[in-house]
Amino acid sequence: MSEDEGTDAAAPADDGDRTADVEAEAAAAESDSDKERTTISEQLPEAVAEYDEELGADVRRLLEKAVELDRRVDELAAERDEYEERAAELEDELAERDEDVEDLEDRLKRKQADFQNYKKRAKKRQDQIRDRATEDLVERLLDVRDNLNRAVEDDHDDVESIREGVEMTLKEFDRVLEDEEVAEIDPDPGSEVDPQRHEVMMRVESDQPADAIAEVYTPGYEMSDKVLRTAQVTVSDGTGDADESDADDGADGDDADAEADDDEAIELDGAVDESDDDAGDDGDGDADDGAA
């Protein structure tokens, strides 16, 4: 090994020793400084007390207070360092939270955009389904229209055949409505009024109970439990029972009078027949006399 190489190899060791020496000297200096401060804090009050005991006591209290303040300053500095570290940690957490919030906002915006697109697609699909359903209904009604058109344009001498054709067309139309789940609202007389399905037109005299349906003026229609058109009905005012009993009594009296009139008419007819027979006999007698 050459001398240069030996020198280079020994250099790092010398640097390390020098650094250690510097640190040791600094520690020794700090220790000396503390000792010096301690010595001063102990010696100064004694030196002052030799001249003035009260002043020495004041100096001692001030020095103790200064030492306490130094210790408090060191504690506050340590707390400050802790708060700074905690603040740095909170800033890091806040930055992470901001990133999470930004990510969630982006995801929410994408979800909202997807939902709006879904609503548009669903509405378009519903419109297509509605259009197709209407198209199918119209196609089935075309046959009904053709039958009605033929019934109007063709010359028919037989009214009964026209009636049969119209009835067949009506049955075909009813089948179309039945396939569409369309039902007729045609309540029976005497049933209760349903405001959701019936429309009262007027009150009439009827033999039905008061406020009950007397007659269906125009039937209504409903489709899948949804009322398309309410049935127009008349309701009873509750006075029909008395009128009916009076009418029955009057009818019975009229029937009795009619029977009496019939009996009287029969008697008169018998009398007329007898008089006619007598007249005929007299005529025959006269004829016989003339012949003689």
ChimeraX commands (.cxc) that place a marker at each C-alpha (Angstrom):
marker #1 position 0.00,0.00,0.00 radius 0.5
marker #1 position 1.35,3.44,-0.90 radius 0.5
marker #1 position 1.57,6.36,1.47 radius 0.5
marker #1 position -1.15,8.26,-0.45 radius 0.5
marker #1 position -3.57,5.39,-0.08 radius 0.5
marker #1 position -2.82,5.13,3.61 radius 0.5
marker #1 position -3.42,8.83,4.04 radius 0.5
marker #1 position -6.71,8.70,2.16 radius 0.5
marker #1 position -7.92,5.77,4.23 radius 0.5
marker #1 position -7.08,7.49,7.49 radius 0.5
marker #1 position -8.80,10.75,6.53 radius 0.5
marker #1 position -12.40,9.62,7.20 radius 0.5
marker #1 position -11.40,8.37,10.65 radius 0.5
marker #1 position -9.87,11.74,11.47 radius 0.5
marker #1 position -13.07,13.54,10.34 radius 0.5
marker #1 position -15.18,11.31,12.55 radius 0.5
marker #1 position -12.96,11.91,15.53 radius 0.5
marker #1 position -13.02,15.63,14.89 radius 0.5
marker #1 position -16.87,15.66,14.76 radius 0.5
marker #1 position -17.06,13.73,18.01 radius 0.5
marker #1 position -14.65,16.13,19.61 radius 0.5
marker #1 position -16.71,19.10,18.48 radius 0.5
marker #1 position -19.89,17.61,19.90 radius 0.5
marker #1 position -18.15,16.78,23.15 radius 0.5
marker #1 position -16.82,20.31,23.42 radius 0.5
marker #1 position -20.31,21.73,22.77 radius 0.5
marker #1 position -21.82,19.50,25.42 radius 0.5
marker #1 position -19.07,20.46,27.85 radius 0.5
marker #1 position -19.60,24.13,27.08 radius 0.5
marker #1 position -23.34,23.82,27.68 radius 0.5
marker #1 position -22.69,21.98,30.93 radius 0.5
marker #1 position -20.23,24.68,31.98 radius 0.5
marker #1 position -22.80,27.32,31.06 radius 0.5
marker #1 position -25.45,25.60,33.19 radius 0.5
marker #1 position -22.97,25.31,36.03 radius 0.5
marker #1 position -22.07,28.93,35.58 radius 0.5
marker #1 position -25.72,29.97,35.65 radius 0.5
marker #1 position -26.26,27.80,38.71 radius 0.5
marker #1 position -23.20,29.28,40.35 radius 0.5
marker #1 position -24.28,32.82,39.55 radius 0.5
marker #1 position -27.84,32.17,40.79 radius 0.5
marker #1 position -26.37,30.86,44.05 radius 0.5
marker #1 position -23.51,33.30,44.50 radius 0.5
marker #1 position -25.18,36.52,43.38 radius 0.5
marker #1 position -27.89,36.58,46.09 radius 0.5
marker #1 position -25.27,35.76,48.73 radius 0.5
marker #1 position -22.99,38.51,47.47 radius 0.5
marker #1 position -25.84,41.02,47.47 radius 0.5
marker #1 position -27.06,39.83,50.87 radius 0.5
marker #1 position -23.72,40.73,52.39 radius 0.5
marker #1 position -24.50,44.37,51.68 radius 0.5
marker #1 position -28.34,44.20,51.90 radius 0.5
marker #1 position -30.19,41.13,53.05 radius 0.5
marker #1 position -33.58,42.32,51.79 radius 0.5
marker #1 position -32.17,43.12,48.37 radius 0.5
marker #1 position -30.44,39.72,48.32 radius 0.5
marker #1 position -33.77,38.03,49.02 radius 0.5
marker #1 position -35.38,39.98,46.18 radius 0.5
marker #1 position -32.55,38.99,43.83 radius 0.5
marker #1 position -32.93,35.35,44.85 radius 0.5
marker #1 position -36.70,35.46,44.13 radius 0.5
marker #1 position -36.10,37.11,40.77 radius 0.5
marker #1 position -33.50,34.53,39.83 radius 0.5
marker #1 position -35.80,31.67,40.85 radius 0.5
marker #1 position -38.58,33.23,38.86 radius 0.5
marker #1 position -36.28,33.61,35.87 radius 0.5
marker #1 position -35.31,29.93,36.14 radius 0.5
marker #1 position -39.00,28.99,36.34 radius 0.5
marker #1 position -39.75,31.15,33.33 radius 0.5
marker #1 position -36.93,29.52,31.37 radius 0.5
marker #1 position -38.33,26.10,32.21 radius 0.5
marker #1 position -41.81,27.26,31.19 radius 0.5
marker #1 position -40.45,28.65,27.95 radius 0.5
marker #1 position -38.84,25.29,27.21 radius 0.5
marker #1 position -42.15,23.51,27.95 radius 0.5
marker #1 position -44.08,25.91,25.73 radius 0.5
marker #1 position -41.51,25.44,22.98 radius 0.5
marker #1 position -41.95,21.67,23.26 radius 0.5
marker #1 position -45.77,22.07,23.11 radius 0.5
marker #1 position -45.38,24.36,20.14 radius 0.5
marker #1 position -43.34,21.73,18.36 radius 0.5
marker #1 position -46.02,19.14,19.14 radius 0.5
marker #1 position -48.76,21.44,17.86 radius 0.5
marker #1 position -46.80,22.12,14.71 radius 0.5
marker #1 position -46.38,18.40,14.11 radius 0.5
marker #1 position -50.09,17.86,14.78 radius 0.5
marker #1 position -50.97,20.73,12.47 radius 0.5
marker #1 position -48.82,19.17,9.75 radius 0.5
marker #1 position -50.60,15.84,10.25 radius 0.5
marker #1 position -54.00,17.53,10.11 radius 0.5
marker #1 position -53.01,19.35,6.94 radius 0.5
marker #1 position -52.06,16.03,5.38 radius 0.5
marker #1 position -55.38,14.51,6.48 radius 0.5
marker #1 position -57.24,17.54,5.16 radius 0.5
marker #1 position -55.51,17.19,1.82 radius 0.5
marker #1 position -56.54,13.52,1.70 radius 0.5
marker #1 position -60.12,14.45,2.62 radius 0.5
marker #1 position -60.17,17.10,-0.12 radius 0.5
marker #1 position -59.06,14.48,-2.61 radius 0.5
marker #1 position -61.79,12.11,-1.38 radius 0.5
marker #1 position -64.43,14.84,-1.61 radius 0.5
marker #1 position -63.32,15.75,-5.11 radius 0.5
marker #1 position -63.46,12.10,-6.13 radius 0.5
marker #1 position -66.95,11.71,-4.63 radius 0.5
marker #1 position -68.16,14.87,-6.39 radius 0.5
marker #1 position -66.88,13.55,-9.71 radius 0.5
marker #1 position -68.58,10.21,-9.10 radius 0.5
marker #1 position -71.82,11.98,-8.13 radius 0.5
marker #1 position -71.75,14.06,-11.30 radius 0.5
marker #1 position -71.23,10.93,-13.38 radius 0.5
marker #1 position -74.10,9.18,-11.58 radius 0.5
marker #1 position -76.38,12.17,-12.15 radius 0.5
marker #1 position -75.47,12.23,-15.82 radius 0.5
marker #1 position -76.11,8.48,-16.07 radius 0.5
marker #1 position -79.48,8.90,-14.32 radius 0.5
marker #1 position -80.52,11.70,-16.67 radius 0.5
marker #1 position -79.57,9.56,-19.65 radius 0.5
marker #1 position -81.53,6.65,-18.16 radius 0.5
marker #1 position -84.60,8.85,-17.73 radius 0.5
marker #1 position -84.37,9.98,-21.35 radius 0.5
marker #1 position -84.01,6.40,-22.56 radius 0.5
marker #1 position -86.91,5.23,-20.36 radius 0.5
marker #1 position -89.17,8.02,-21.64 radius 0.5
marker #1 position -88.25,7.24,-25.21 radius 0.5
marker #1 position -88.97,3.55,-24.59 radius 0.5
marker #1 position -92.35,4.40,-23.04 radius 0.5
marker #1 position -93.23,6.59,-26.01 radius 0.5
marker #1 position -92.32,3.77,-28.37 radius 0.5
marker #1 position -94.41,1.28,-26.38 radius 0.5
marker #1 position -97.35,3.70,-26.36 radius 0.5
marker #1 position -97.05,4.31,-30.08 radius 0.5
marker #1 position -96.88,0.59,-30.81 radius 0.5
marker #1 position -99.87,-0.12,-28.57 radius 0.5
marker #1 position -101.88,2.60,-30.33 radius 0.5
marker #1 position -100.79,1.23,-33.69 radius 0.5
marker #1 position -101.97,-2.27,-32.76 radius 0.5
marker #1 position -105.32,-0.94,-31.56 radius 0.5
marker #1 position -105.85,1.06,-34.73 radius 0.5
marker #1 position -105.02,-1.98,-36.88 radius 0.5
marker #1 position -107.69,-4.02,-35.09 radius 0.5
marker #1 position -110.23,-1.22,-35.42 radius 0.5
marker #1 position -109.70,-0.99,-39.18 radius 0.5
marker #1 position -111.69,-4.21,-39.71 radius 0.5
marker #1 position -114.55,-2.76,-37.70 radius 0.5
marker #1 position -114.51,0.40,-39.81 radius 0.5
marker #1 position -114.45,-1.63,-43.04 radius 0.5
marker #1 position -117.53,-3.57,-41.93 radius 0.5
marker #1 position -119.37,-0.38,-41.01 radius 0.5
marker #1 position -118.36,1.21,-44.29 radius 0.5
marker #1 position -119.70,-1.76,-46.26 radius 0.5
marker #1 position -122.94,-1.61,-44.28 radius 0.5
marker #1 position -123.36,2.07,-45.23 radius 0.5
marker #1 position -122.33,1.85,-48.90 radius 0.5
marker #1 position -124.10,-1.38,-49.90 radius 0.5
marker #1 position -127.76,-1.28,-50.89 radius 0.5
marker #1 position -129.83,-3.49,-48.63 radius 0.5
marker #1 position -133.48,-4.18,-49.13 radius 0.5
marker #1 position -133.66,-6.47,-46.13 radius 0.5
marker #1 position -133.59,-4.45,-42.93 radius 0.5
marker #1 position -133.11,-7.58,-40.86 radius 0.5
marker #1 position -129.88,-8.45,-42.68 radius 0.5
marker #1 position -128.58,-4.92,-42.01 radius 0.5
marker #1 position -129.39,-5.35,-38.35 radius 0.5
marker #1 position -127.54,-8.68,-38.20 radius 0.5
marker #1 position -124.50,-7.15,-39.89 radius 0.5
marker #1 position -124.40,-4.23,-37.45 radius 0.5
marker #1 position -124.75,-6.61,-34.50 radius 0.5
marker #1 position -121.83,-8.71,-35.78 radius 0.5
marker #1 position -119.74,-5.56,-36.22 radius 0.5
marker #1 position -120.65,-4.46,-32.69 radius 0.5
marker #1 position -119.59,-7.84,-31.30 radius 0.5
marker #1 position -116.28,-7.54,-33.14 radius 0.5
marker #1 position -115.78,-4.06,-31.68 radius 0.5
marker #1 position -116.59,-5.37,-28.18 radius 0.5
marker #1 position -113.95,-8.09,-28.63 radius 0.5
marker #1 position -111.35,-5.43,-29.44 radius 0.5
marker #1 position -112.31,-3.49,-26.30 radius 0.5
marker #1 position -112.21,-6.68,-24.24 radius 0.5
marker #1 position -108.69,-7.43,-25.47 radius 0.5
marker #1 position -107.70,-3.95,-24.30 radius 0.5
marker #1 position -109.28,-4.69,-20.88 radius 0.5
marker #1 position -112.00,-2.12,-21.47 radius 0.5
marker #1 position -115.17,-2.85,-19.50 radius 0.5
marker #1 position -118.56,-1.15,-19.58 radius 0.5
marker #1 position -119.86,0.65,-16.51 radius 0.5
marker #1 position -123.57,-0.19,-16.52 radius 0.5
marker #1 position -124.91,-0.29,-12.92 radius 0.5
marker #1 position -128.17,-2.04,-12.16 radius 0.5
marker #1 position -131.16,0.03,-11.04 radius 0.5
marker #1 position -131.35,0.19,-7.28 radius 0.5
marker #1 position -127.57,0.04,-6.74 radius 0.5
marker #1 position -125.70,2.72,-4.83 radius 0.5
marker #1 position -124.09,5.68,-6.57 radius 0.5
marker #1 position -120.28,5.59,-6.82 radius 0.5
marker #1 position -118.98,9.17,-7.34 radius 0.5
marker #1 position -115.80,7.78,-8.90 radius 0.5
marker #1 position -117.68,5.81,-11.58 radius 0.5
marker #1 position -121.12,7.44,-11.84 radius 0.5
marker #1 position -122.28,10.93,-12.76 radius 0.5
marker #1 position -125.73,11.90,-11.49 radius 0.5
marker #1 position -127.72,13.79,-14.13 radius 0.5
marker #1 position -130.99,14.41,-12.27 radius 0.5
marker #1 position -133.43,13.09,-9.68 radius 0.5
marker #1 position -136.53,11.40,-10.96 radius 0.5
marker #1 position -139.61,9.70,-9.58 radius 0.5
marker #1 position -138.89,6.01,-9.35 radius 0.5
marker #1 position -139.91,2.91,-7.44 radius 0.5
marker #1 position -136.26,2.53,-6.34 radius 0.5
marker #1 position -135.09,3.60,-2.83 radius 0.5
marker #1 position -134.14,7.22,-2.31 radius 0.5
marker #1 position -130.69,8.19,-3.69 radius 0.5
marker #1 position -130.41,4.83,-5.50 radius 0.5
marker #1 position -129.78,4.55,-9.23 radius 0.5
marker #1 position -133.06,4.68,-11.10 radius 0.5
marker #1 position -131.85,4.38,-14.69 radius 0.5
marker #1 position -128.61,4.45,-16.69 radius 0.5
marker #1 position -128.72,7.38,-19.09 radius 0.5
marker #1 position -125.36,6.70,-20.77 radius 0.5
marker #1 position -123.03,3.81,-19.82 radius 0.5
marker #1 position -119.44,4.52,-18.89 radius 0.5
marker #1 position -116.19,2.69,-19.56 radius 0.5
marker #1 position -113.12,1.75,-17.53 radius 0.5
marker #1 position -109.77,0.31,-18.60 radius 0.5
marker #1 position -107.58,-1.64,-16.17 radius 0.5
marker #1 position -109.41,-0.17,-13.14 radius 0.5
marker #1 position -109.04,3.34,-14.56 radius 0.5
marker #1 position -112.27,5.14,-15.37 radius 0.5
marker #1 position -112.22,6.43,-18.94 radius 0.5
marker #1 position -115.75,7.84,-18.83 radius 0.5
marker #1 position -118.21,7.90,-15.97 radius 0.5
marker #1 position -121.68,6.46,-16.44 radius 0.5
marker #1 position -124.44,9.08,-16.56 radius 0.5
marker #1 position -127.32,7.98,-14.35 radius 0.5
marker #1 position -130.52,9.25,-12.81 radius 0.5
marker #1 position -131.27,8.66,-9.13 radius 0.5
marker #1 position -134.54,8.12,-7.35 radius 0.5
marker #1 position -136.01,10.88,-5.21 radius 0.5
marker #1 position -137.81,8.34,-3.03 radius 0.5
marker #1 position -141.36,9.38,-3.96 radius 0.5
marker #1 position -142.06,6.62,-6.47 radius 0.5
marker #1 position -143.46,4.10,-3.96 radius 0.5
marker #1 position -146.41,6.27,-2.90 radius 0.5
marker #1 position -147.14,7.27,-6.47 radius 0.5
marker #1 position -147.03,3.64,-7.50 radius 0.5
marker #1 position -149.50,2.60,-4.78 radius 0.5
marker #1 position -151.82,5.44,-5.81 radius 0.5
marker #1 position -151.43,4.41,-9.41 radius 0.5
marker #1 position -152.21,0.81,-8.50 radius 0.5
marker #1 position -155.34,1.89,-6.63 radius 0.5
marker #1 position -156.39,4.00,-9.56 radius 0.5
marker #1 position -155.71,1.16,-11.93 radius 0.5
marker #1 position -157.79,-1.21,-9.81 radius 0.5
marker #1 position -160.68,1.28,-9.82 radius 0.5
marker #1 position -160.36,1.72,-13.58 radius 0.5
marker #1 position -160.36,-2.05,-14.04 radius 0.5
marker #1 position -163.52,-2.36,-11.92 radius 0.5
marker #1 position -165.20,0.41,-13.93 radius 0.5
marker #1 position -164.09,-1.23,-17.13 radius 0.5
marker #1 position -165.51,-4.57,-16.01 radius 0.5
marker #1 position -168.79,-2.91,-15.10 radius 0.5
marker #1 position -168.90,-1.20,-18.48 radius 0.5
marker #1 position -168.16,-4.51,-20.17 radius 0.5
marker #1 position -170.99,-6.21,-18.26 radius 0.5
marker #1 position -173.38,-3.39,-19.19 radius 0.5
marker #1 position -172.26,-3.60,-22.79 radius 0.5
marker #1 position -172.90,-7.35,-22.79 radius 0.5
marker #1 position -176.42,-6.83,-21.41 radius 0.5
marker #1 position -177.14,-4.18,-24.03 radius 0.5
marker #1 position -175.84,-6.45,-26.75 radius 0.5
marker #1 position -178.15,-9.19,-25.49 radius 0.5
marker #1 position -181.10,-6.89,-25.54 radius 0.5
marker #1 position -180.29,-5.75,-29.03 radius 0.5
marker #1 position -179.94,-9.33,-30.17 radius 0.5
marker #1 position -183.35,-10.21,-28.67 radius 0.5
marker #1 position -184.99,-7.22,-30.35 radius 0.5
marker #1 position -183.39,-8.18,-33.63 radius 0.5
marker #1 position -184.72,-11.70,-33.25 radius 0.5
marker #1 position -188.22,-10.39,-32.56 radius 0.5
marker #1 position -188.01,-8.10,-35.53 radius 0.5
marker #1 position -186.94,-10.98,-37.68 radius 0.5
marker #1 position -189.82,-13.09,-36.51 radius 0.5
marker #1 position -192.27,-10.29,-37.24 radius 0.5
marker #1 position -190.85,-9.93,-40.68 radius 0.5
marker #1 position -191.12,-13.59,-41.34 radius 0.5
marker #1 position -194.71,-13.54,-40.17 radius 0.5
marker #1 position -195.51,-10.64,-42.41 radius 0.5
marker #1 position -193.89,-12.38,-45.28 radius 0.5
marker #1 position -195.88,-15.48,-44.59 radius 0.5
marker #1 position -199.08,-13.47,-44.46 radius 0.5
marker #1 position -198.30,-11.82,-47.74 radius 0.5
marker #1 position -197.61,-15.12,-49.36 radius 0.5
marker #1 position -200.93,-16.45,-48.13 radius 0.5
marker link #1:1,2 radius 0.2
marker link #1:2,3 radius 0.2
marker link #1:3,4 radius 0.2
marker link #1:4,5 radius 0.2
marker link #1:5,6 radius 0.2
marker link #1:6,7 radius 0.2
marker link #1:7,8 radius 0.2
marker link #1:8,9 radius 0.2
marker link #1:9,10 radius 0.2
marker link #1:10,11 radius 0.2
marker link #1:11,12 radius 0.2
marker link #1:12,13 radius 0.2
marker link #1:13,14 radius 0.2
marker link #1:14,15 radius 0.2
marker link #1:15,16 radius 0.2
marker link #1:16,17 radius 0.2
marker link #1:17,18 radius 0.2
marker link #1:18,19 radius 0.2
marker link #1:19,20 radius 0.2
marker link #1:20,21 radius 0.2
marker link #1:21,22 radius 0.2
marker link #1:22,23 radius 0.2
marker link #1:23,24 radius 0.2
marker link #1:24,25 radius 0.2
marker link #1:25,26 radius 0.2
marker link #1:26,27 radius 0.2
marker link #1:27,28 radius 0.2
marker link #1:28,29 radius 0.2
marker link #1:29,30 radius 0.2
marker link #1:30,31 radius 0.2
marker link #1:31,32 radius 0.2
marker link #1:32,33 radius 0.2
marker link #1:33,34 radius 0.2
marker link #1:34,35 radius 0.2
marker link #1:35,36 radius 0.2
marker link #1:36,37 radius 0.2
marker link #1:37,38 radius 0.2
marker link #1:38,39 radius 0.2
marker link #1:39,40 radius 0.2
marker link #1:40,41 radius 0.2
marker link #1:41,42 radius 0.2
marker link #1:42,43 radius 0.2
marker link #1:43,44 radius 0.2
marker link #1:44,45 radius 0.2
marker link #1:45,46 radius 0.2
marker link #1:46,47 radius 0.2
marker link #1:47,48 radius 0.2
marker link #1:48,49 radius 0.2
marker link #1:49,50 radius 0.2
marker link #1:50,51 radius 0.2
marker link #1:51,52 radius 0.2
marker link #1:52,53 radius 0.2
marker link #1:53,54 radius 0.2
marker link #1:54,55 radius 0.2
marker link #1:55,56 radius 0.2
marker link #1:56,57 radius 0.2
marker link #1:57,58 radius 0.2
marker link #1:58,59 radius 0.2
marker link #1:59,60 radius 0.2
marker link #1:60,61 radius 0.2
marker link #1:61,62 radius 0.2
marker link #1:62,63 radius 0.2
marker link #1:63,64 radius 0.2
marker link #1:64,65 radius 0.2
marker link #1:65,66 radius 0.2
marker link #1:66,67 radius 0.2
marker link #1:67,68 radius 0.2
marker link #1:68,69 radius 0.2
marker link #1:69,70 radius 0.2
marker link #1:70,71 radius 0.2
marker link #1:71,72 radius 0.2
marker link #1:72,73 radius 0.2
marker link #1:73,74 radius 0.2
marker link #1:74,75 radius 0.2
marker link #1:75,76 radius 0.2
marker link #1:76,77 radius 0.2
marker link #1:77,78 radius 0.2
marker link #1:78,79 radius 0.2
marker link #1:79,80 radius 0.2
marker link #1:80,81 radius 0.2
marker link #1:81,82 radius 0.2
marker link #1:82,83 radius 0.2
marker link #1:83,84 radius 0.2
marker link #1:84,85 radius 0.2
marker link #1:85,86 radius 0.2
marker link #1:86,87 radius 0.2
marker link #1:87,88 radius 0.2
marker link #1:88,89 radius 0.2
marker link #1:89,90 radius 0.2
marker link #1:90,91 radius 0.2
marker link #1:91,92 radius 0.2
marker link #1:92,93 radius 0.2
marker link #1:93,94 radius 0.2
marker link #1:94,95 radius 0.2
marker link #1:95,96 radius 0.2
marker link #1:96,97 radius 0.2
marker link #1:97,98 radius 0.2
marker link #1:98,99 radius 0.2
marker link #1:99,100 radius 0.2
marker link #1:100,101 radius 0.2
marker link #1:101,102 radius 0.2
marker link #1:102,103 radius 0.2
marker link #1:103,104 radius 0.2
marker link #1:104,105 radius 0.2
marker link #1:105,106 radius 0.2
marker link #1:106,107 radius 0.2
marker link #1:107,108 radius 0.2
marker link #1:108,109 radius 0.2
marker link #1:109,110 radius 0.2
marker link #1:110,111 radius 0.2
marker link #1:111,112 radius 0.2
marker link #1:112,113 radius 0.2
marker link #1:113,114 radius 0.2
marker link #1:114,115 radius 0.2
marker link #1:115,116 radius 0.2
marker link #1:116,117 radius 0.2
marker link #1:117,118 radius 0.2
marker link #1:118,119 radius 0.2
marker link #1:119,120 radius 0.2
marker link #1:120,121 radius 0.2
marker link #1:121,122 radius 0.2
marker link #1:122,123 radius 0.2
marker link #1:123,124 radius 0.2
marker link #1:124,125 radius 0.2
marker link #1:125,126 radius 0.2
marker link #1:126,127 radius 0.2
marker link #1:127,128 radius 0.2
marker link #1:128,129 radius 0.2
marker link #1:129,130 radius 0.2
marker link #1:130,131 radius 0.2
marker link #1:131,132 radius 0.2
marker link #1:132,133 radius 0.2
marker link #1:133,134 radius 0.2
marker link #1:134,135 radius 0.2
marker link #1:135,136 radius 0.2
marker link #1:136,137 radius 0.2
marker link #1:137,138 radius 0.2
marker link #1:138,139 radius 0.2
marker link #1:139,140 radius 0.2
marker link #1:140,141 radius 0.2
marker link #1:141,142 radius 0.2
marker link #1:142,143 radius 0.2
marker link #1:143,144 radius 0.2
marker link #1:144,145 radius 0.2
marker link #1:145,146 radius 0.2
marker link #1:146,147 radius 0.2
marker link #1:147,148 radius 0.2
marker link #1:148,149 radius 0.2
marker link #1:149,150 radius 0.2
marker link #1:150,151 radius 0.2
marker link #1:151,152 radius 0.2
marker link #1:152,153 radius 0.2
marker link #1:153,154 radius 0.2
marker link #1:154,155 radius 0.2
marker link #1:155,156 radius 0.2
marker link #1:156,157 radius 0.2
marker link #1:157,158 radius 0.2
marker link #1:158,159 radius 0.2
marker link #1:159,160 radius 0.2
marker link #1:160,161 radius 0.2
marker link #1:161,162 radius 0.2
marker link #1:162,163 radius 0.2
marker link #1:163,164 radius 0.2
marker link #1:164,165 radius 0.2
marker link #1:165,166 radius 0.2
marker link #1:166,167 radius 0.2
marker link #1:167,168 radius 0.2
marker link #1:168,169 radius 0.2
marker link #1:169,170 radius 0.2
marker link #1:170,171 radius 0.2
marker link #1:171,172 radius 0.2
marker link #1:172,173 radius 0.2
marker link #1:173,174 radius 0.2
marker link #1:174,175 radius 0.2
marker link #1:175,176 radius 0.2
marker link #1:176,177 radius 0.2
marker link #1:177,178 radius 0.2
marker link #1:178,179 radius 0.2
marker link #1:179,180 radius 0.2
marker link #1:180,181 radius 0.2
marker link #1:181,182 radius 0.2
marker link #1:182,183 radius 0.2
marker link #1:183,184 radius 0.2
marker link #1:184,185 radius 0.2
marker link #1:185,186 radius 0.2
marker link #1:186,187 radius 0.2
marker link #1:187,188 radius 0.2
marker link #1:188,189 radius 0.2
marker link #1:189,190 radius 0.2
marker link #1:190,191 radius 0.2
marker link #1:191,192 radius 0.2
marker link #1:192,193 radius 0.2
marker link #1:193,194 radius 0.2
marker link #1:194,195 radius 0.2
marker link #1:195,196 radius 0.2
marker link #1:196,197 radius 0.2
marker link #1:197,198 radius 0.2
marker link #1:198,199 radius 0.2
marker link #1:199,200 radius 0.2
marker link #1:200,201 radius 0.2
marker link #1:201,202 radius 0.2
marker link #1:202,203 radius 0.2
marker link #1:203,204 radius 0.2
marker link #1:204,205 radius 0.2
marker link #1:205,206 radius 0.2
marker link #1:206,207 radius 0.2
marker link #1:207,208 radius 0.2
marker link #1:208,209 radius 0.2
marker link #1:209,210 radius 0.2
marker link #1:210,211 radius 0.2
marker link #1:211,212 radius 0.2
marker link #1:212,213 radius 0.2
marker link #1:213,214 radius 0.2
marker link #1:214,215 radius 0.2
marker link #1:215,216 radius 0.2
marker link #1:216,217 radius 0.2
marker link #1:217,218 radius 0.2
marker link #1:218,219 radius 0.2
marker link #1:219,220 radius 0.2
marker link #1:220,221 radius 0.2
marker link #1:221,222 radius 0.2
marker link #1:222,223 radius 0.2
marker link #1:223,224 radius 0.2
marker link #1:224,225 radius 0.2
marker link #1:225,226 radius 0.2
marker link #1:226,227 radius 0.2
marker link #1:227,228 radius 0.2
marker link #1:228,229 radius 0.2
marker link #1:229,230 radius 0.2
marker link #1:230,231 radius 0.2
marker link #1:231,232 radius 0.2
marker link #1:232,233 radius 0.2
marker link #1:233,234 radius 0.2
marker link #1:234,235 radius 0.2
marker link #1:235,236 radius 0.2
marker link #1:236,237 radius 0.2
marker link #1:237,238 radius 0.2
marker link #1:238,239 radius 0.2
marker link #1:239,240 radius 0.2
marker link #1:240,241 radius 0.2
marker link #1:241,242 radius 0.2
marker link #1:242,243 radius 0.2
marker link #1:243,244 radius 0.2
marker link #1:244,245 radius 0.2
marker link #1:245,246 radius 0.2
marker link #1:246,247 radius 0.2
marker link #1:247,248 radius 0.2
marker link #1:248,249 radius 0.2
marker link #1:249,250 radius 0.2
marker link #1:250,251 radius 0.2
marker link #1:251,252 radius 0.2
marker link #1:252,253 radius 0.2
marker link #1:253,254 radius 0.2
marker link #1:254,255 radius 0.2
marker link #1:255,256 radius 0.2
marker link #1:256,257 radius 0.2
marker link #1:257,258 radius 0.2
marker link #1:258,259 radius 0.2
marker link #1:259,260 radius 0.2
marker link #1:260,261 radius 0.2
marker link #1:261,262 radius 0.2
marker link #1:262,263 radius 0.2
marker link #1:263,264 radius 0.2
marker link #1:264,265 radius 0.2
marker link #1:265,266 radius 0.2
marker link #1:266,267 radius 0.2
marker link #1:267,268 radius 0.2
marker link #1:268,269 radius 0.2
marker link #1:269,270 radius 0.2
marker link #1:270,271 radius 0.2
marker link #1:271,272 radius 0.2
marker link #1:272,273 radius 0.2
marker link #1:273,274 radius 0.2
marker link #1:274,275 radius 0.2
marker link #1:275,276 radius 0.2
marker link #1:276,277 radius 0.2
marker link #1:277,278 radius 0.2
marker link #1:278,279 radius 0.2
marker link #1:279,280 radius 0.2
marker link #1:280,281 radius 0.2
marker link #1:281,282 radius 0.2
marker link #1:282,283 radius 0.2
marker link #1:283,284 radius 0.2
marker link #1:284,285 radius 0.2
marker link #1:285,286 radius 0.2
marker link #1:286,287 radius 0.2
marker link #1:287,288 radius 0.2
marker link #1:288,289 radius 0.2
marker link #1:289,290 radius 0.2
marker link #1:290,291 radius 0.2
marker link #1:291,292 radius 0.2
view
